[in-house]
């Protein structure tokens, strides 16, 4: 729901974005609703990806974990008979 004080923006869409917008409009969403939905989905996806990256970086800093991963990898390789 838009309020009278909501900021307006101008967006120049490429062909792909225009097709995507038409798809959303065909489902009954207004242009504003479709764009807000797209922004929300994009932000959630970005936050999730950033959180995963941060967790991976944090895990990479733990040398005990790295050593254990190398040991497990070596064990699994020996079990499979690989050199």
Steps between C-alpha positions, in 0.01 A plus 500: 500500500649834393466808713482851365849566637665204325794604285465449128784383281558479128644176371622425150439130434684284251309245292541220754376716787202611290408135433533422872278795589237392244508151653427641847228728365338198333465345847302800619776695672527870432831635376573644843419171674715305255796732545469498881480120496807479277694728732402300807601171338829644378586642844415172677714308251790745540481486880495120495800489263689755712429299817628180335816679384559639848451158656735339248765765569462447873532122461805540278678682782485198735823309448384203709200459268723527193735236635206271577358549148837405351515190719148395400580561133816289530305224674224500237759494223677200656168317548421548130850385408599824329849647518 
